Amino acid sequence: MATNTTTKKTTADAAEESTEPVTAEARLERTRRAPAIVGPPLGEGQEPVNVTLSHHLRIDGTDYTPGAEITVSPDYARRLRGQGFTART
């Protein structure tokens, strides 16, 4: 039987490694960035599409409620429309 020779980091060790405090400015910078693409990645030459959801949807472990606006690839937007997940606008 093989044994694991690596040591497990404790919470104190993890706290020592992250010495940079999270500031309000850092949080604002994260929210100002362009929205992340949800679902499958964009193909070459494709532009992202914003869609408004009409139903609850869980994508990659994140829950999106009805009315949420997400940015997706055009192919994924077409699939969501075909399955009835996007709101009529």
Secondary structure, DSSP 8 states (H G I E B T S, - for coil): -----S----HHHHHHH--S---HHHHHHHHHS---B-SS---TT---EEEEBSS-EEETTEEE-TT-EEEE-HHHHHHHHHTT-B---
